[in-house]
Amino acid sequence: MERRAVFVLLGLLYLAVGTLVKAVTYEGPPKEILKGANWQITCKNLKDDEQVRWTRNGETLELELSSGQLTVKPGDGFSTLSATQARDSHDGNYKCTSDSADSFHLMIHYDVKIRVLTPKDVLPLVLECVNKSDKAVWMKENTSLSTALTGNEDIIKINNETGSLEILKDKKEVYGNYTCKVDNSTIKYKVVPKPIAFLAESTSVVEGEKLHLVCHAKEPSPGARISWTFGDQNYTESKDRVKISNSVETGIYGAVLNVENIEMTDRGNVICRMSYNWSDPNLAEHSSEAETFLRVKDKLAALWPFLGICVEVVVLCAIILVYEKKRNKAELEESDTDQSPDTHNALEPISLDEPLECYISLHEPLSTDLPISSPTLQSTKSVHFEPTSDNKPTPNKESDVRQRK
């Protein structure tokens, strides 16, 4: 028995080690990928019967695969996901299988230097060229400055000694894309206003359901990045049940927050922070945040009002039934005790010591020879019959013979 137990333990240990050795691993770009460059991610140590399904931030890539933006190349124990041109939406965490514990984070780098301009910034805002030269050529939106800023020439100035561009005023016309060329060198800038994040004041979710939030920008802010605070923790990428993804509408990285299986303890403030550069020395002035209060409703929240209504109906029905029962009982008792005088007298026994008058309607005249068999009635009462004109005798009070004892 002891040997058998040892062999069983060794077998389990071998399986555990084999499982760890065959865990899925990833290989990809070691650094950030420039926007527009090609990239590929390889998933290794796949089992023969393991189903490969690439996802980014927990979402499928079927649309991008069908359109040709992304391609998958299968192999013996591996699978490679690649793209010929990096896009903003490619930034995120990639997995090749649903049960993979690890993931590969691909980060897209922008070759455009972003400068935020606000009324609180100290002017002028200086944009330096690649090399300090008086031969620098500046363009805005791929056109000359004189053409792009016609009528607003006073908001910019070019330093002839260094070739740098100085922005002198904070106006709407100054925002946009700038390019400086010196010989074969080029540098790009993007001057933008402060991003303004926006969230609804409050959000309600039923316990156990999925939370879906989108951090909107009040003005188009391409290139901005978002950081979320949920449950006293900061998230810039997906982790556990918190999934971060890009917004399809705005293209802002991390603008969408999805949280699976919301719990009652998740109630509280959810904050999104928007910035173009988290290492910006003036981050407080060049970034913004918005928050929403998350309300978590009980699963049975809709049941309690329904039960309350049912209880009210039952109580009202019971009150009506009791009232009707008592009212019917009172009416019966009143009908037994409260009789009319005529009905009461008709039920009383007849006293033979008092005179009695009887009126009997006859169809034919009564024979005078008809004997009266009751001696008592002969001695105490008298009856008079008188036929009517139509041979239907009716009583006539004025012609009745009344005898009193």
C-alpha positions as CSV (number, residue, x, y, z in Angstrom):
1,M,0.0,0.0,0.0
2,E,2.8,2.4,0.8
3,R,4.5,1.8,-2.5
4,R,1.2,2.3,-4.3
5,A,0.7,5.6,-2.5
6,V,4.2,6.7,-3.4
7,F,3.6,5.9,-7.1
8,V,0.3,7.8,-7.1
9,L,2.0,10.9,-5.6
10,L,4.8,10.7,-8.1
11,G,2.3,10.5,-11.0
12,L,0.4,13.5,-9.7
13,L,3.6,15.4,-9.3
14,Y,4.6,14.5,-12.9
15,L,1.3,15.7,-14.3
16,A,1.6,19.0,-12.3
17,V,5.1,19.6,-13.6
18,G,4.1,18.7,-17.1
19,T,1.2,21.2,-16.9
20,L,3.5,24.0,-15.7
21,V,6.1,23.3,-18.4
22,K,3.4,23.3,-21.1
23,A,1.9,26.6,-20.0
24,V,1.2,29.0,-22.8
25,T,3.8,31.7,-23.3
26,Y,4.0,34.8,-25.5
27,E,6.7,36.5,-27.6
28,G,6.3,39.9,-29.1
29,P,7.8,43.3,-29.5
30,P,10.0,44.2,-26.5
31,K,9.2,47.9,-26.7
32,E,6.5,50.2,-27.9
33,I,5.5,50.0,-31.5
34,L,5.3,53.2,-33.6
35,K,2.0,53.9,-35.1
36,G,2.0,52.6,-38.7
37,A,4.8,50.0,-38.1
38,N,4.3,46.2,-38.4
39,W,4.1,43.9,-35.4
40,Q,3.5,40.2,-34.5
41,I,2.8,38.3,-31.3
42,T,3.5,34.5,-31.1
43,C,1.7,32.1,-28.7
44,K,3.7,29.0,-27.9
45,N,3.3,25.7,-26.0
46,L,-0.1,25.0,-27.4
47,K,-1.6,21.6,-27.1
48,D,-2.7,19.7,-30.2
49,D,-6.4,19.7,-29.1
50,E,-6.3,23.2,-27.7
51,Q,-8.6,25.7,-29.4
52,V,-6.9,28.9,-30.5
53,R,-9.0,32.1,-30.3
54,W,-7.2,35.4,-30.2
55,T,-8.7,38.1,-28.0
56,R,-7.8,41.7,-27.1
57,N,-8.9,43.0,-23.7
58,G,-11.3,40.0,-23.5
59,E,-13.0,40.9,-26.8
60,T,-12.9,38.8,-30.0
61,L,-11.0,40.0,-33.1
62,E,-13.4,38.6,-35.7
63,L,-14.1,41.9,-37.4
64,E,-10.4,42.9,-37.8
65,L,-9.5,39.3,-38.9
66,S,-12.2,39.3,-41.6
67,S,-11.3,42.8,-42.8
68,G,-7.6,41.8,-43.2
69,Q,-6.3,44.3,-40.6
70,L,-5.0,41.3,-38.6
71,T,-3.9,37.8,-39.7
72,V,-3.4,34.6,-37.8
73,K,-0.8,32.0,-38.9
74,P,-1.2,28.6,-37.1
75,G,1.7,26.2,-36.6
76,D,2.8,23.1,-34.7
77,G,2.3,24.1,-31.1
78,F,2.1,27.8,-31.8
79,S,0.0,30.6,-33.3
80,T,1.1,34.0,-34.6
81,L,-1.0,37.1,-34.7
82,S,0.3,39.9,-36.9
83,A,-0.5,43.3,-38.5
84,T,1.3,45.1,-41.3
85,Q,0.3,48.6,-40.0
86,A,-0.1,49.4,-36.3
87,R,-3.2,51.4,-35.4
88,D,-4.4,53.1,-32.2
89,S,-7.0,50.3,-31.7
90,H,-4.3,47.7,-31.6
91,D,-3.1,48.8,-28.2
92,G,-4.1,46.3,-25.4
93,N,-3.7,42.9,-23.8
94,Y,-3.7,39.8,-26.1
95,K,-4.5,36.2,-25.4
96,C,-4.6,33.2,-27.7
97,T,-6.8,31.0,-25.5
98,S,-9.6,31.8,-23.1
99,D,-8.0,29.8,-20.2
100,S,-4.5,31.4,-20.7
101,A,-3.3,32.8,-17.4
102,D,-0.8,35.1,-19.0
103,S,-1.3,37.8,-21.7
104,F,0.9,40.0,-23.9
105,H,0.5,43.8,-23.7
106,L,1.1,45.6,-26.9
107,M,1.6,49.4,-26.7
108,I,1.3,51.7,-29.6
109,H,3.6,54.7,-29.5
110,Y,2.7,58.0,-31.3
111,D,5.5,59.6,-33.2
112,V,3.7,63.0,-32.8
113,K,4.7,65.1,-29.9
114,I,1.6,66.5,-28.2
115,R,1.6,69.9,-26.6
116,V,-1.3,71.0,-24.4
117,L,-2.1,74.7,-24.5
118,T,-4.4,76.3,-21.9
119,P,-5.1,79.9,-20.8
120,K,-3.1,79.2,-17.6
121,D,0.1,78.3,-19.5
122,V,2.9,80.7,-19.7
123,L,3.3,82.0,-23.2
124,P,4.9,81.7,-25.6
125,L,4.7,77.9,-26.2
126,V,7.9,76.9,-28.0
127,L,7.9,74.1,-30.6
128,E,11.5,73.2,-31.4
129,C,12.7,71.8,-34.7
130,V,14.9,68.7,-35.1
131,N,18.0,70.7,-35.6
132,K,18.5,74.3,-34.8
133,S,18.8,76.0,-38.1
134,D,17.5,79.0,-39.9
135,K,16.5,76.8,-42.8
136,A,13.7,75.2,-40.9
137,V,10.4,75.0,-42.8
138,W,7.2,74.9,-40.7
139,M,3.8,73.7,-41.9
140,K,0.4,73.4,-40.4
141,E,-2.0,70.7,-41.6
142,N,0.6,70.1,-44.4
143,T,0.2,73.6,-45.7
144,S,2.4,76.7,-45.2
145,L,1.8,78.7,-42.1
146,S,0.9,81.8,-44.0
147,T,-1.9,79.9,-45.8
148,A,-3.1,78.0,-42.8
149,L,-3.2,81.0,-40.5
150,T,-4.3,83.7,-42.9
151,G,-5.6,86.6,-40.9
152,N,-4.0,85.3,-37.6
153,E,-0.4,85.8,-38.3
154,D,0.1,87.6,-35.0
155,I,-0.6,84.4,-32.9
156,I,2.7,82.8,-34.0
157,K,6.3,83.7,-34.5
158,I,9.3,81.9,-36.0
159,N,12.7,82.3,-34.4
160,N,15.1,82.9,-37.2
161,E,18.2,81.9,-35.2
162,T,17.0,78.6,-33.8
163,G,14.2,77.8,-36.3
164,S,11.7,77.1,-33.4
165,L,8.1,78.1,-33.6
166,E,6.6,80.3,-30.9
167,I,2.9,80.4,-30.2
168,L,2.0,83.7,-28.7
169,K,-1.7,83.6,-28.1
170,D,-4.2,81.1,-26.8
171,K,-6.8,81.0,-29.6
172,K,-8.8,78.2,-31.3
173,E,-7.0,78.8,-34.6
174,V,-3.7,77.8,-33.1
175,Y,-4.7,74.2,-32.4
176,G,-3.7,71.5,-34.9
177,N,-0.8,69.5,-36.4
178,Y,2.5,71.2,-37.1
179,T,5.5,69.8,-39.0
180,C,9.1,71.0,-39.1
181,K,11.5,69.9,-41.8
182,V,15.2,70.5,-41.9
183,D,17.0,68.8,-44.7
184,N,16.0,65.2,-44.4
185,S,14.8,65.4,-40.8
186,T,11.2,65.8,-39.8
187,I,9.5,66.3,-36.4
188,K,5.7,66.5,-35.8
189,Y,3.8,68.3,-33.1
190,K,0.2,68.4,-32.2
191,V,-1.1,71.4,-30.2
192,V,-4.4,70.6,-28.4
193,P,-6.6,72.1,-25.7
194,K,-7.0,70.6,-22.3
195,P,-9.0,67.3,-22.5
196,I,-12.3,67.5,-20.7
197,A,-13.6,64.1,-19.4
198,F,-17.3,63.4,-18.9
199,L,-19.3,60.8,-17.1
200,A,-22.9,60.6,-16.0
201,E,-23.6,61.7,-12.4
202,S,-24.7,58.3,-11.3
203,T,-24.9,54.8,-12.7
204,S,-27.2,51.9,-11.5
205,V,-26.4,48.2,-12.0
206,V,-28.2,45.2,-10.8
207,E,-26.1,42.8,-8.6
208,G,-24.5,40.1,-10.7
209,E,-24.7,42.0,-14.0
210,K,-22.1,43.7,-16.0
211,L,-20.9,47.3,-15.6
212,H,-20.3,49.2,-18.8
213,L,-18.9,52.8,-18.7
214,V,-17.4,55.0,-21.4
215,C,-15.4,58.0,-20.5
216,H,-16.4,60.6,-23.1
217,A,-14.5,63.7,-24.1
218,K,-16.5,66.9,-24.5
219,E,-14.3,67.8,-27.5
220,P,-12.5,65.4,-29.9
221,S,-9.2,64.4,-28.2
222,P,-7.4,61.8,-30.4
223,G,-4.3,60.5,-28.7
224,A,-5.6,61.0,-25.2
225,R,-5.2,58.2,-22.7
226,I,-7.4,57.3,-19.8
227,S,-6.8,55.8,-16.3
228,W,-9.6,54.4,-14.2
229,T,-10.1,54.2,-10.5
230,F,-12.5,51.4,-9.5
231,G,-12.8,50.0,-6.0
232,D,-9.9,52.1,-4.6
233,Q,-7.5,50.7,-7.3
234,N,-6.1,52.3,-10.4
235,Y,-6.3,50.6,-13.8
236,T,-4.6,51.4,-17.0
237,E,-5.0,47.9,-18.5
238,S,-7.2,44.9,-18.0
239,K,-6.9,42.8,-14.8
240,D,-9.1,40.1,-13.4
241,R,-12.7,41.0,-13.9
242,V,-11.9,44.6,-14.8
243,K,-11.6,45.0,-18.6
244,I,-10.1,48.1,-20.3
245,S,-10.6,48.7,-24.0
246,N,-10.5,51.4,-26.6
247,S,-13.6,53.4,-27.7
248,V,-14.6,52.7,-31.3
249,E,-16.3,56.1,-31.6
250,T,-13.6,58.3,-30.2
251,G,-10.5,56.1,-30.7
252,I,-9.3,57.1,-27.2
253,Y,-7.3,54.3,-25.5
254,G,-8.8,52.9,-22.4
255,A,-12.0,54.9,-22.7
256,V,-14.2,51.8,-22.1
257,L,-14.5,50.1,-18.7
258,N,-16.3,46.8,-18.3
259,V,-16.6,45.0,-15.0
260,E,-18.1,41.5,-14.8
261,N,-20.3,40.2,-12.0
262,I,-20.9,43.5,-10.0
263,E,-21.1,43.0,-6.3
264,M,-22.8,45.0,-3.5
265,T,-19.3,45.9,-2.2
266,D,-18.6,47.7,-5.5
267,R,-20.9,50.5,-4.6
268,G,-19.0,53.8,-4.6
269,N,-17.3,56.4,-6.9
270,V,-15.8,55.4,-10.2
271,I,-13.3,57.9,-11.6
272,C,-11.8,58.3,-15.1
273,R,-8.8,60.5,-15.7
274,M,-7.9,61.8,-19.1
275,S,-4.5,63.0,-20.2
276,Y,-2.2,63.1,-23.2
277,N,1.0,62.4,-21.2
278,W,1.0,61.0,-17.7
279,S,4.6,62.2,-17.2
280,D,3.7,65.8,-18.1
281,P,5.1,68.2,-15.4
282,N,1.9,70.2,-15.6
283,L,-0.3,67.2,-15.4
284,A,-2.7,68.9,-13.0
285,E,-3.4,71.7,-15.5
286,H,-3.2,69.5,-18.6
287,S,-5.5,66.6,-17.5
288,S,-9.0,66.3,-16.2
289,E,-11.1,63.7,-14.4
290,A,-14.8,62.8,-14.1
291,E,-16.6,60.6,-11.7
292,T,-19.8,58.7,-11.4
293,F,-21.5,57.2,-8.3
294,L,-22.1,53.5,-8.8
295,R,-25.4,52.3,-7.3
296,V,-25.7,48.5,-7.0
297,K,-29.3,47.2,-6.8
298,D,-30.3,44.0,-5.1
299,K,-31.3,41.2,-7.4
300,L,-34.7,41.0,-5.6
301,A,-35.2,44.7,-5.6
302,A,-38.2,44.5,-8.0
303,L,-39.7,41.7,-5.9
304,W,-40.3,43.6,-2.7
305,P,-42.7,46.2,-4.2
306,F,-44.6,43.4,-5.8
307,L,-44.9,41.5,-2.5
308,G,-45.9,44.8,-0.8
309,I,-48.7,45.3,-3.3
310,C,-49.9,41.7,-2.9
311,V,-50.0,42.1,0.9
312,E,-52.0,45.3,0.6
313,V,-54.5,43.5,-1.7
314,V,-54.9,40.6,0.8
315,V,-55.4,42.9,3.7
316,L,-58.0,45.0,1.9
317,C,-59.9,41.8,0.8
318,A,-59.8,40.5,4.4
319,I,-61.2,43.8,5.7
320,I,-64.0,43.8,3.1
321,L,-64.9,40.2,3.9
322,V,-65.1,40.7,7.7
323,Y,-67.1,43.9,7.2
324,E,-69.6,42.2,4.9
325,K,-70.0,39.2,7.2
326,K,-70.7,41.4,10.2
327,R,-73.2,43.5,8.2
328,N,-75.1,40.5,7.0
329,K,-75.3,39.1,10.5
330,A,-76.7,42.4,11.9
331,E,-79.3,42.5,9.2
332,L,-80.5,39.0,10.0
333,E,-80.8,39.7,13.7
334,E,-82.7,43.0,12.9
335,S,-85.2,41.2,10.6
336,D,-85.9,38.6,13.3
337,T,-86.7,41.1,16.0
338,D,-88.2,44.0,14.0
339,Q,-91.6,42.7,12.7
340,S,-94.6,44.9,11.5
341,P,-97.7,45.3,13.8
342,D,-100.1,43.5,11.4
343,T,-97.9,40.5,11.2
344,H,-97.4,40.5,14.9
345,N,-101.1,40.6,15.6
346,A,-101.9,37.8,13.1
347,L,-99.7,35.5,15.1
348,E,-101.4,36.1,18.4
349,P,-104.1,33.6,19.5
350,I,-107.7,34.6,19.1
351,S,-109.6,35.2,22.3
352,L,-113.2,33.9,22.2
353,D,-114.3,36.5,24.9
354,E,-114.0,39.4,22.4
355,P,-116.3,40.1,19.4
356,L,-115.1,38.7,16.0
357,E,-116.0,40.1,12.7
358,C,-115.4,38.0,9.6
359,Y,-115.9,39.0,5.9
360,I,-116.1,36.1,3.5
361,S,-116.5,36.5,-0.2
362,L,-119.0,34.0,-1.8
363,H,-119.6,33.1,-5.4
364,E,-123.2,32.1,-4.7
365,P,-125.8,33.1,-2.1
366,L,-125.6,31.3,1.2
367,S,-128.6,29.2,2.1
368,T,-130.5,30.4,5.1
369,D,-131.0,26.8,6.1
370,L,-127.3,26.1,6.5
371,P,-126.7,25.2,10.1
372,I,-123.7,26.5,12.0
373,S,-122.2,23.6,13.7
374,S,-120.0,25.5,16.2
375,P,-122.1,26.4,19.3
376,T,-119.4,28.6,20.4
377,L,-119.5,30.8,17.4
378,Q,-123.3,31.0,17.6
379,S,-123.2,32.2,21.1
380,T,-120.4,34.7,20.6
381,K,-120.1,35.8,17.0
382,S,-122.3,36.5,14.0
383,V,-121.5,36.3,10.4
384,H,-123.3,38.1,7.6
385,F,-123.0,37.2,3.9
386,E,-124.3,39.3,1.1
387,P,-124.0,38.5,-2.6
388,T,-122.8,41.1,-5.0
389,S,-124.7,42.2,-8.1
390,D,-122.5,40.1,-10.4
391,N,-123.3,37.0,-8.3
392,K,-120.0,37.3,-6.5
393,P,-120.8,38.1,-2.9
394,T,-118.6,40.6,-1.2
395,P,-118.8,41.8,2.3
396,N,-120.8,44.9,3.0
397,K,-120.0,46.5,6.3
398,E,-123.0,48.8,6.4
399,S,-125.5,45.9,5.9
400,D,-123.8,43.4,8.2
401,V,-125.6,42.3,11.2
402,R,-123.4,42.7,14.1
403,Q,-124.2,41.1,17.3
404,R,-122.6,41.9,20.5
405,K,-122.6,39.7,23.4
